[in-house]
Amino acid sequence: MANTTVKGAIHIHGQNPQFLVEKVIRTRIWESEFWKEQCFALTAESLIDKAIELNSIGGVYGNQRPTHFLCLLLKLLQIQPEKEILIEYLMADEFKYLRALTAMYIRMTFPAVEVYELLEPLLKDYRKLRLRNMNARAAGYHLTFIDEFVDQLLTEERVCDIILPRLMKRAVLEETEGLAPRTSVLFEAMAGNKSGSEDEGEDRKVRNGSRSAGLERSVSRGRSLSRSSRTSSTRSKSGSASIKERFVSKSPSRSRSRSPAQASRLLLCAQDPRRRPSHEGRVNEPDGVFKGAPLSLSSANPFAFYTMITRHILARNFGRWLPNVIRSRPLSLTSAVRSEGVEPPPAGGHSSSITESPLLRTTREVALRTPGISWKDEANENGRETRKMNMYQSLREAMSVAMTKDDTAVVFGEDVAFGGVFRCTMGLAEEFGRQRVFNTPLTEQGIAGFAIGLASMGHTAIAEIQFADYIYPAFDQIVNEAAKFRYRSGGRYNVGGLTIRTPSMSVGHGGLYHSQSPEGFFMGAAGLKVVIPRSPIQAKGLLLSSIRDPNPVIFLEPKILYRSSVEQVPVDDYELPLGKAEIMTKGNDLTLLTYGSPVYTCENATNLLRNPPPSIAHLIPESVRGASIELIDLRTILPWDVHTVAESVKKTGRLVIVHEAGKTMGPGAEIAAEVTKRCFLNLHAPVKRITGWDTPVALVYEKFYIPDALRIVDGIVETLKY
């Protein structure tokens, strides 16, 4: 029956589980159309389909009508899914409303210790949720966040119009149940930088041992919610078990509910009706769709589903070769705000790991191409001392050097005293004091205005805008005040001590508010300089030059390179010239011009052109595979090195420009116009631009928005064959 609890259900908190919902609300749910038409005879597996379709959370709204979220919550209380299925629900981070529904159910039914251990990790999830209730405005909804919703579950007595069972305070559980003390993500990151790896390992072992003891006491009292008997999973002596190891049974299920692997496959079946479970429990894969290792719900990715659909639609229209070009390899999904990717987005499925790129390894050739850098090895004892750093460490080192040698230098911005979102200012507040490294309110216009005021009074102001996507509120201050300061005063005053740092460019999963490339907007602002580095060595030298330059500088940092780009960086003070491009690879047939993270994508494209894999070999004519390509890193976007670029184009006769910013009125448009003007009689083909699309950066299609190696190869082939 649709309005009764399943046979053999366990009483929770001493009562029928569905009675945890008040009678008035329960009656409203039973009378609702959604309950009668959509919730009848749902099982733990079929409920997934309904939960995936949710677009909001909430209790009752309007004339005391229950939300779909509330209806499915009551159905969960009736059917009581097995714990393995619930853990799979909770770990399905690509379906945020399914996660919220599971979190609510766990809060209502699980023991207190397990509630804290399962829900507190969700406080790292910062995605938005739509909330529908009696107080909602704006078409019946308002926004909340997953971490805010979970915090309400842990601290409040009533959530979504449901009176929650009493939850024992955390401090009591730490004393009596062995629950490990909770440490915030920020504190862990700060502590990790201060303490050595040995101390960190011992501390983790103590915490895990404490958590293990608490869990063993919980298990010994028989607090499992599963209706079937299970053998508790074995744990390592260190006690460092994952959520799956601690809460999911490894013995086969004895009830009608399916195993976790089967449940995850059912999710894939729901996404693609052509996938049908075979009698062996495997999912039959249709031709051309995700051939390879089976996906599990814990490793599934939201990009996978949309990639699959896109490939299917395009392949039907453009032939069988397309699946070999557009790969199904998904990207890792991490929080766009707190943790940007550690590896560049794969270009069409081909490896684009920067650590494997020859451009990344600091050799004598790289040192010779980099003015002011010496390479130290056994044959060069007089070279500079170097230390292995990634990009954010080299940026931090540059600011430290600048502040050590300039007592007027100050660093400020949102959360910079804590290290910033990407840890670029980690430890500077402790090194130089809170008077020189401090936080500001969340107002980009105020940050820029304050920086301009400091610089006009002779200070060296190093301001940070947390993301380049949020620099637009400061546009007036930067373009109308900073850029024109010297001109307006007739040369008497300037803000040459102003440098504005900001993370820029795409990471593959940042969406429209964390993946923009705004450099084109500043190219028309006379009086500014715009710099974009590609590596740690470049980042340190260019940032020091920017800080000491007598003009205001916008320093855009490719955030995808913060941790993935690693080099042996000189530890002393050095500068690299602004306004000077660098020829990475010399060539005679075509000039490939780019800057920032696409430098590595372009290098991968030239490798693909020389040695194409079998999947795309038939698309690349033999006549162009041996082409000699000159790769140039622009480094400074404003003013850009027109002389170096023009001389290269006069030699090669062809130019391909690559950047992530949009095509219309982007940096490539100005470069193409100037090169055409200077080199018109030398050009053998029109200037080719390979850029981001003239659309907002769509989260699920971001990997297709970014120029990848295959798009670049296609543009090179087209230009060479012209």
JOMOSUL-V389555 format. One line per field, one symbol per residue. psi: psi as a letter, one per 30 degrees, with the letter a starting at -180 (. if undefined). A space follows every 10 residues. Layout:
BEGIN
psi=???
END
This chain:
BEGIN
psi=kfglklkgkk kkhglkefff kleeeeeeef fleeeefffk gkleeffeee eefkglllcl lbhhkkleee eeeeeefefi lleeeeeeee fiffjeeeee eeeeeeeffl leeeeeeeee ffffjgllkk kjaffkaigg llkaleeeee eeefflfkkh gkjklkkkke eeeeeefgkk kkkleeeeee eefellfeee eeeeeeeeee eeeeeeeeef ghgkfkflkl kkklllffgi kleeeffkkf lkkfafklle eeeeeeeeee ejffjkklfg glkkklkgjh kakkklefgl kffeeeeeee eeeeeffglf feffejlgjl lkjlkfefjl lgklkkjgfk kgkfffkffe kjleeeeefj kfkkkkaefi fgllklkkla efeeeeeeee eefefjffkk klajgffffl eggfgkfeee eflfffjlll lijeeeeeee eeeeefgglj jjkkkekffg fefgeeeeef defgeeefgg gellhfgkkj kkklllffhf afgggljgee fffgjkflkk kjlfleeeee eeeeeeefkg lkkjjkjjff feffjkljkk faklkkklgj lkjekklffk kjkalbffee eeeeeeeeee iklffgeffj kffffgkjkj kkjeekejkl ieeeeeeeee eegkkkkklf llekglefee eeeeeeefge ffkfllkkkj allhlljkef geffekklee eeeeeeeeee f.
END
